[in-house]
Amino acid sequence: MKLKPAITLLSFFLICFSILKSIPNQIQAATLLQAKNIISTSLPLAPSVHTIQFQNPTTIPINGKIIITFPQEFNFNGLSSANIVSNNASCIFTTTTSDNPTITCTLTNSVASNTTITIIAGCSSQTNGTCTSEVPTIINPAKIADLGTADIWKMNITTQDASNNDLDFIIVAAATIEGTQISANVISGFTFTIEGVESNEAINKGNTVGCTNNETTNAGLGSSATAVNLGTLVNTPSSKEAKISNLAAQLLTITTNEDQGYALSATASSSLKNIATSYQMATSNTPTSFPQNSQFFGLHPCGADVNTALWTENGNNACSTVIAGSSANECKYAWPSSNSPISLASYATGPVGNETFAGNGIVSMEYAAGIDENVPAGKYNTVITYTATPIF
C-alpha cells in the first residue's frame, strides 16, 4: 500500500510527457534588427518614396520571401515592379492591393544572416541602398489626426522560408503630417541713377565689361547728372575716317529685384534747338551713322543690355563715332521727340544689377554733334527725359 503515491506521481509525469510529445514543433520568429521605413514626404495625400531597411538575424533561403504589409489607407497608385528596387537581396517583386496593400520579394538567392537589406518602393534605380532615380508613387493617407498632430502608420515586415514559414518579423512606423506654411514678403526694389563723365575720359567709364566702346569724351567740358555740355560745335568731318569732335557722356545705372527685368527709353523736348531762333539741328528717330559734311546730333547707348545690332554697324559695341561709309565699325546715333520715344536698353529677366552679371543694368550714354554752314550761331539746348521701368 505504501507504493501508491510513487506510482501515482510516476503516472502524472508519463501523462505530461505524452502530452508534450503530441504538440507539433513551432518555428519561433525572431525580431528583425535596425528596421526603419523612411518616406520622402510626410504630406498627406502626396506620392512618396518608401525606403525600407533592416537586418535579418536569420538566413533567408533561396525562394524565401520578404513581405512588407502596409495599412489599407495607403494607395499603391499603380505601383509596378519596375519601380521597386532592392540592395543586398535579389528579388522578384509582386504587389497586392486588396485589403492591406503588400509588397512581396521572392528571393532568387539566399541572404545570409545579419545582412542589411534595403527595399525602395517608388524608385527605378539605386546604388548601395540609396535611390538614384525616384518615382514617387505610393500615395500617403488622408489626414485623420488633429492639425499639428501626426498620423502614425504601422507596416509589418516579415521574412519567410521557402515553405512560407515565418522567420523574422518586426513592425515599423511612418508618420504623416500636414506641411507648415512659411510666408514672407520681399518689397519691390528699384533704383535709377545718372552720373556724369568728365572730359577726356573713356565713354565706358564704370561700364568696361558691358560696353567695350572706349572712345574719349572730347567736348572740353565734363557732364553731370543733370547737364551735358557739348562745348563749341565744329563742322562734321569731310573725311569718313575722322571722328566727330564734340563727344560727351553719362553713365546710367538701373537695379531692380522684379523677376521680369526692366526697360529704358527716352523722350526729348526737341532736337538741339537754337534758343533765339528755334532752329533745330538735324537728327533721326532711328539709329544711323553720322552723315558726311552735314549737321547731325544724337545719342548712342552702349552696354550689355543694349541691342548692338541696332546701334552699331556690325553688332559689336566697340564702335567709333565716324562718318557713314568709313572702314570702322560705326556707332549709330538717334534722338527722340516728345511723341516718339526711343528704346535704349532692356533686360527680360530679373533681378537686374551688376551683381547679377557684370554690366547688367548699366548703360553708357554717348552724345555727339557736328554742324555745317546752315547752322546759325547761338546757344542751343534741349531736354531729354529718361524713363526706366521695372517690368512686373
FENURGI-V194768 format. One record per pair of residues at least 12 apart in sequence whose ideal C-beta (glycine too) atoms are under 8 Angstrom apart, sorted by the first residue. I is the first residue (numbers start at 1). J is the second residue. Records with the same first field share a line. If there is no record, write none. Layout:
I->J / J
//
This chain:
27->165 / 166 / 167
29->158 / 166 / 167 / 168 / 169
30->57 / 58 / 167 / 168 / 169
31->57 / 168 / 169 / 170
32->54 / 55 / 56 / 57 / 157 / 159 / 168 / 169 / 170
33->54 / 55 / 56 / 57 / 114
34->53 / 54 / 55 / 116
35->52 / 53 / 54 / 55 / 157 / 170 / 172
36->52 / 53 / 54 / 172
37->50 / 51 / 52 / 53 / 155 / 172 / 173 / 174
38->50 / 51 / 53
39->51 / 140 / 174 / 176
40->122 / 134 / 136
41->136 / 140
42->140 / 150 / 174 / 175 / 176 / 177
43->140 / 176 / 177 / 178 / 179
44->140 / 141 / 142 / 143 / 151 / 176 / 177 / 178
45->139 / 140 / 141 / 142 / 143
46->136 / 139 / 140
47->77 / 122 / 136 / 137 / 138 / 139 / 140
48->122 / 136 / 138 / 139 / 140
49->120 / 121 / 122 / 123 / 131 / 134 / 135 / 136 / 137 / 138
50->120 / 121 / 122 / 138 / 174
51->118 / 119 / 120 / 123 / 129 / 131
52->68 / 118 / 119 / 120 / 121 / 155 / 157 / 172
53->116 / 117 / 118 / 119 / 129
54->116 / 117 / 157 / 170 / 172
55->114 / 115 / 116 / 117
56->111 / 113 / 114 / 115 / 117 / 159 / 167 / 168
57->113 / 114 / 168
58->113 / 159 / 167 / 168
59->110 / 111 / 112 / 113
60->89 / 107 / 110 / 111 / 159 / 160 / 161 / 167
61->107 / 110 / 161 / 162
62->107 / 108 / 109 / 110 / 162
63->106 / 107 / 162
64->106 / 107 / 110 / 111 / 159 / 160 / 161 / 162 / 167
65->104 / 105 / 106 / 107 / 158 / 159 / 160 / 164
66->89 / 91 / 104 / 105 / 107 / 117 / 119 / 157 / 158 / 159 / 160
67->102 / 103 / 104 / 105 / 156 / 157 / 158 / 159 / 160
68->102 / 103 / 104 / 119 / 121 / 155 / 156 / 157
69->100 / 101 / 102 / 155 / 156 / 157 / 158
70->100 / 101 / 102 / 103 / 138 / 153 / 155
71->100 / 141 / 153 / 154 / 155
72->99 / 100 / 101
73->141 / 142 / 153
74->101 / 138 / 139 / 140 / 141 / 153
75->101 / 138 / 139 / 141
76->95 / 97 / 101 / 137 / 138
77->137 / 138 / 139
78->137
79->95 / 103 / 121 / 122 / 137 / 138
81->93 / 94 / 95
82->124
83->121 / 122 / 123 / 124 / 135 / 137
84->103 / 119 / 120 / 121 / 122 / 123
85->119 / 120 / 123 / 124 / 125 / 126 / 131
86->105 / 117 / 118 / 119 / 120 / 126
87->117 / 118 / 120 / 126 / 128 / 129
88->111 / 115 / 116 / 117 / 118 / 129
89->105 / 107 / 111 / 115 / 117 / 119
90->107 / 108 / 109
91->105 / 106 / 107 / 108 / 119
92->105 / 106 / 108
93->105 / 106
94->106
103->119 / 121
105->119
116->129
121->137 / 138
122->134 / 135 / 136 / 137 / 138
123->135
140->176
141->153 / 176
143->176 / 178
145->177
147->178
148->177 / 178
149->177
150->175 / 176 / 177
151->175 / 176 / 177
152->173 / 174 / 175
153->173 / 174 / 175 / 176
154->171 / 172 / 173
155->171 / 172 / 173 / 174
156->169 / 170 / 171
157->169 / 170 / 171 / 172
186->257
188->256 / 257 / 258 / 390
189->255 / 256 / 257
190->254 / 255 / 256 / 257 / 258 / 262 / 388 / 390
191->253 / 254 / 255 / 256
192->252 / 253 / 254 / 386 / 388
193->225 / 252 / 253
194->225 / 226 / 250 / 251 / 252 / 253 / 386
195->225 / 250 / 251 / 252 / 253
196->222 / 223 / 224 / 225 / 227 / 228 / 250 / 251
197->217 / 222 / 223 / 248 / 249 / 250 / 251 / 364
198->217 / 222 / 223
199->217 / 218 / 219 / 220 / 221 / 222 / 248
200->216 / 217 / 218
201->216 / 217 / 222 / 249
202->214 / 215 / 216 / 217
203->215 / 216 / 217 / 247 / 249 / 302 / 364 / 366
204->302 / 364
205->249 / 251 / 364
206->251 / 253 / 362 / 364
207->251 / 302 / 303 / 359 / 362 / 363 / 364
209->304 / 358 / 359
210->302 / 303 / 304 / 305 / 358 / 359 / 360 / 362 / 364
211->302 / 303 / 304 / 306 / 317 / 359 / 362 / 363 / 364
212->316 / 317 / 318
213->302 / 317 / 318 / 319 / 331 / 364 / 366
214->318
215->243 / 247 / 320 / 321 / 331 / 366
216->247
217->247 / 248 / 249
218->245 / 246 / 247
219->231 / 246 / 247 / 248
220->232
221->248
223->248 / 249 / 250
225->250
228->248 / 250 / 367
229->248
230->246 / 247 / 248 / 367 / 368 / 369
231->246 / 248
232->246
233->246 / 369 / 370 / 371 / 375 / 380
234->246 / 370 / 371
235->293 / 370 / 371 / 372 / 373
236->290 / 291 / 292 / 293 / 294 / 295 / 296 / 323 / 370 / 371 / 372
237->292 / 293 / 322 / 323 / 370
238->292 / 293
239->323
240->292 / 322 / 323 / 324 / 325 / 326 / 327
241->322 / 323 / 326 / 327 / 328
242->322 / 323
243->320 / 321 / 322
244->290 / 321 / 322 / 368 / 369 / 370
245->370
246->368 / 369 / 370
247->321 / 366 / 367 / 368
248->366 / 367 / 368
249->364 / 365 / 366 / 367
250->364 / 365 / 367
251->362 / 363 / 364 / 365
252->264 / 362 / 363 / 364 / 365 / 386 / 388
253->354 / 361 / 362 / 363
254->352 / 353 / 361 / 362 / 363 / 388
255->351 / 352 / 353 / 354 / 361
256->350 / 351 / 352 / 353 / 361 / 390
257->350 / 351
258->350 / 351 / 352 / 390 / 391 / 392
259->349 / 350 / 351
260->348 / 349 / 350 / 390 / 391 / 392
261->346 / 347 / 348 / 349 / 350 / 352 / 390 / 391
262->346 / 347 / 350 / 352 / 361 / 388 / 389 / 390 / 391
263->343 / 345 / 346 / 388 / 389 / 391
264->301 / 305 / 343 / 344 / 345 / 346 / 363 / 386 / 387 / 388 / 389
265->336 / 341 / 342 / 343 / 344 / 386 / 387 / 389
266->299 / 336 / 341 / 342 / 344 / 384 / 385 / 386 / 387
267->336 / 337 / 338 / 339 / 340 / 341 / 384 / 385 / 387
268->335 / 336 / 337 / 338 / 382 / 383 / 384 / 385
269->338 / 382 / 383 / 384
270->337 / 338 / 382
271->283 / 297 / 335 / 337 / 382
272->297 / 369 / 380 / 381 / 382
273->380 / 381 / 382
274->376 / 378 / 379 / 380
275->378 / 379 / 380 / 381
276->378 / 379
277->376 / 378
279->375 / 376 / 378
281->295 / 296 / 297 / 369 / 371 / 375 / 380
282->294 / 295 / 296 / 297
283->296 / 297 / 298 / 333 / 334 / 335
284->296 / 298 / 333 / 334 / 335
285->334 / 335 / 336 / 337 / 340 / 342
286->334
287->300 / 310 / 311 / 332 / 333 / 334
288->324 / 332 / 333 / 334
289->313 / 322 / 323 / 324 / 325 / 326 / 330 / 331 / 332 / 333
290->321 / 322 / 323 / 324 / 330 / 333 / 368 / 370
291->323 / 324
292->323 / 324 / 325
293->372
294->370 / 372
295->370 / 371 / 372 / 374 / 375
296->333 / 368 / 369 / 370
297->333 / 335 / 368 / 369 / 370
298->333 / 334 / 335 / 367 / 368 / 369
299->333 / 334 / 335 / 365 / 366 / 367 / 368 / 384
300->319 / 321 / 331 / 332 / 333 / 334 / 365 / 366 / 367 / 368
301->344 / 345 / 363 / 364 / 365 / 366
302->317 / 319 / 331 / 363 / 364 / 365 / 366
303->317 / 345 / 359 / 362 / 363 / 364
304->357 / 358 / 359 / 360 / 362
305->345 / 346 / 347 / 359 / 360 / 361 / 362 / 363
306->344 / 345 / 363
307->343 / 345
310->332
311->331 / 332
312->329 / 330 / 331 / 332
313->328 / 329 / 330 / 331 / 332
314->329
316->329
319->331 / 332
321->333 / 366 / 368
331->366
333->368
336->384
341->387
344->363 / 365 / 386
345->363
347->360 / 361
348->391
350->390 / 391
//
